[in-house]
Amino acid sequence: MGLSTLLIIILVILLIGAVPSWPHARNWGYGPSGVLGLALLIVVILALMGRL
């Protein structure tokens, strides 16, 4: 398993955990999931370009 695949899996798990509908994250708003979504998007783009 490559580094990019591992990063994508970890970021997806973190993104699911930061969704505001979960009880522990309800008062966080969309900030954490937005930041993690952006990080996931950057990692996917870098992996597709072959730079990661």
Backbone hydrogen bonds, N-H to C=O, Kabsch-Sander energy under -0.5 kcal/mol:
donor,donor_aa,acceptor,acceptor_aa,energy
6,L,2,G,-1.9
7,L,3,L,-2.4
8,I,4,S,-2.3
9,I,5,T,-2.2
10,I,6,L,-2.3
11,L,7,L,-2.6
12,V,8,I,-2.2
13,I,9,I,-2.1
14,L,10,I,-2.3
15,L,11,L,-2.3
16,I,12,V,-2.2
17,G,13,I,-1.8
18,A,14,L,-1.2
19,V,16,I,-0.9
22,W,19,V,-1.8
25,A,22,W,-1.3
26,R,23,P,-0.8
28,W,25,A,-1.2
29,G,25,A,-0.6
31,G,28,W,-0.6
34,G,30,Y,-2.1
35,V,31,G,-2.4
36,L,32,P,-2.4
37,G,33,S,-2.1
38,L,34,G,-2.0
39,A,35,V,-2.3
40,L,36,L,-2.4
41,L,37,G,-2.3
42,I,38,L,-2.3
43,V,39,A,-2.3
44,V,40,L,-2.4
45,I,41,L,-2.4
46,L,42,I,-2.5
47,A,43,V,-2.3
48,L,44,V,-2.4
49,M,45,I,-1.9
50,G,46,L,-0.6
50,G,47,A,-0.5
51,R,46,L,-2.2
52,L,46,L,-0.8
